[in-house]
Amino acid sequence: MDKLFYLFLAYTFIWVLIFGYTLRLGRRQLHVQTELDILQKTIDRKGENRVRNDD
């Protein structure tokens, strides 16, 4: 019975690690997506300014 308890603890520990890692990746992806959106807006604004200056 003692071996099953340790097996349960090991599986629980692994699943907690996987869950935490997944959350971390999700947060990092959200951060990268936010930075990409800001970069895209900056590029769009600079492109509009370039078109206005060419007139």
GIWO-V561784 format. One record per pair of residues at least 24 apart in sequence whose C-alpha atoms are under 7 Angstrom apart, sorted by the first residue. I is the first residue (numbers start at 1). GAP is how many residues later the second one is. Records with the same first field share a line. If there is no record, write none. Layout:
BEGIN
I: GAP + GAP
END
This chain:
BEGIN
none
END
